[in-house]
Amino acid sequence: MSHSKTQKAKLVRSFKNGSEYTASQIASRFGVANPTAMINFLRRDGYAIYANEVTNSLGQTYTKYRLGRPTLIWLRLVLHCSVPVLRV
């Protein structure tokens, strides 16, 4: 799977500014065809991307992604999986 460096850079910059996005928002705002793959790519690249379940007022549940600070458990997982660089 190939993602545009521009798509990745724009998404990372937005995450670093504190934004949270659903998969459909990532697809529409950044032109990413497969948002889940992009999130996995960012995680493998060392970014601490967290998925939070959110329920709206209609009772619909969806997932929002955000960039966070890595926990000790996350750091151990990253080191165990040999991810080259941790980025925050």
C-alpha positions as CSV (number, residue, x, y, z in Angstrom):
1,M,0.0,0.0,0.0
2,S,1.4,3.4,-1.0
3,H,0.3,6.6,0.7
4,S,1.2,10.0,-0.5
5,K,3.9,11.7,1.6
6,T,1.8,14.9,1.4
7,Q,-1.3,13.0,2.8
8,K,0.8,11.6,5.6
9,A,2.5,14.9,6.4
10,K,-0.8,16.8,6.5
11,L,-2.5,14.2,8.7
12,V,0.5,14.1,11.1
13,R,0.6,17.9,11.3
14,S,-3.1,18.0,12.0
15,F,-2.8,15.3,14.7
16,K,0.1,17.3,16.3
17,N,-2.2,20.3,16.5
18,G,-4.6,18.3,18.6
19,S,-7.2,17.3,16.0
20,E,-9.2,14.0,16.3
21,Y,-10.7,12.3,13.2
22,T,-12.9,9.4,12.3
23,A,-11.9,7.2,9.4
24,S,-14.4,8.9,7.1
25,Q,-13.1,12.3,8.1
26,I,-9.5,11.2,7.3
27,A,-10.7,9.9,3.9
28,S,-12.6,13.1,3.0
29,R,-10.3,15.7,4.4
30,F,-6.9,14.2,3.4
31,G,-7.9,12.1,0.4
32,V,-6.8,8.9,2.0
33,A,-8.5,5.9,0.2
34,N,-7.9,3.5,3.2
35,P,-7.8,5.5,6.4
36,T,-7.3,2.3,8.6
37,A,-4.2,1.4,6.6
38,M,-2.9,4.9,7.0
39,I,-3.4,4.8,10.8
40,N,-1.6,1.4,10.9
41,F,1.2,2.9,8.7
42,L,1.6,5.8,11.1
43,R,1.8,3.5,14.1
44,R,4.4,1.3,12.4
45,D,6.3,4.5,11.7
46,G,6.4,5.2,15.4
47,Y,3.5,7.6,16.1
48,A,1.4,6.9,19.2
49,I,-2.0,7.0,17.5
50,Y,-4.9,6.2,19.8
51,A,-8.4,5.0,18.9
52,N,-11.2,6.2,21.2
53,E,-14.8,5.0,20.9
54,V,-17.3,7.8,21.0
55,T,-21.1,7.6,21.3
56,N,-23.1,10.5,20.0
57,S,-26.5,11.7,21.2
58,L,-28.3,9.3,18.9
59,G,-26.5,6.3,20.5
60,Q,-24.3,5.7,17.4
61,T,-20.8,4.5,18.3
62,Y,-17.8,5.3,16.1
63,T,-14.0,5.5,16.5
64,K,-12.0,8.8,16.6
65,Y,-8.2,8.7,16.2
66,R,-5.8,11.1,17.9
67,L,-2.1,11.5,18.5
68,G,-1.2,10.9,22.1
69,R,1.7,10.5,24.5
70,P,3.0,6.9,24.6
71,T,2.4,5.0,27.8
72,L,5.0,2.6,29.3
73,I,3.1,-0.4,27.9
74,W,3.0,1.2,24.4
75,L,6.8,1.9,24.6
76,R,7.5,-1.7,25.6
77,L,5.3,-2.9,22.7
78,V,7.2,-0.6,20.3
79,L,10.5,-1.7,21.5
80,H,9.5,-5.4,21.3
81,C,8.2,-4.9,17.7
82,S,11.5,-3.1,16.7
83,V,9.8,0.0,15.4
84,P,12.7,2.2,14.4
85,V,11.8,5.6,15.9
86,L,9.2,6.8,18.4
87,R,7.6,10.1,17.4
88,V,5.3,12.3,19.4
